[in-house]
Structures are given as structure tokens and as C-alpha cells.
Amino acid sequence: MARLVILSEGLTGTAHELTVDKTTIGRVDDNTFAIPEGSVSSHHCEILLRGGDIVVRDLNSTNGTFINGHQVAGEAPLKPGQILRLGQVEMRLEEPGAKPAAPKKLPQQTMVIPQGVKLGQEPSTTVTYEKAAFPKKSNTGTKIFIGAIIVFALVVLALVFLLFKKL
């Protein structure tokens, strides 16, 4: 019997046996397989058993349904060993006795990816800083404020001095 096993942290190991022809998966409890995770839509997708095939149907989910990184548009077949991702939750289809899906082919050698700019190379466009995007802030207001504080302090000191002189 095929089953979906969740691989994502926090839900790791949670599994659901695919025993009926239509299994609904989503965040709310009225789904056949409820996954309480915010990135999973209320009614995210359906898993359909059609003879010996397992088919995934996206139910217009917010964060999408993906099989091995490819987004499901409408319906798509799901093979044993493939990764089904609903929002941020990843799960693998496991089927006893079935051979897993072919692994992704990796390149046989290291590929060189060209870079945009190399050391010692002159940039194609020259950036000038003469016309700044933001003009330099004037300090006139700050200078006036500090001057007013000094004058106020001198007046207060003069009044205190006169008050003590009369006593």
C-alpha cells in the first residue's frame, strides 16, 4: 500500500496510507490527510488512485504543489520515491516493492559559470558621485539651537548671580 511520509522538520515521520481513490490534503481537519502548517492551504491538493497510477491534482493552492521541484499545473503523476512539496512541507511517496523514481542526473564534471566582472577589469559604465541622489544636510538649524541654549544658560546664570549678590 502506497503512503506519503512527511520529511519536513517538526512533522518528520508523519505518514498517511493512500487507501481510498481520492485523498484530500490540506491544513484544516475536514481533509483526509490534515497537515497543520501555515504554508499549506486549507484544501491544498488531492491524491487520486487511478488503477496502478497515483495522480496529484492541485486545488488552486496559495503556495503551490510541486513534484521534485516542478510545479503541478492541474494534474501530474507521482511516482514512488518522488518528493511532493505543499507550500513548505515536503513528503515522499513510498510504495513497498516498487522501484524508486530515477534520481536526478548530476553533471559528470564541474561546469564553469562565467561571472559578470573580473578583477582588474574596468567597469563598462562609470559611476560619478558629483550629483548625489540626496543633497548634503544643512547644519544651520542645529547651530541656531545650540546658540539659543548657550544664550539661555548665560541669562539663567546672570539672574542667579544677581539674586545671590542682593542677599
Secondary structure, DSSP 8 states (H G I E B T S, - for coil): --EEEE-STTTTT-EEE--SSEEEEESSTTSSEE---TTS-TT-EEEEEETTEEEEEE-S-SS-EEETTEE-SSEEE--TT-EEEETTEEEEEE-TT----------SS------S--TT---SS----SS-SS-----HHHHHHHHHHHHHHHHHHHHHHHHHHH-
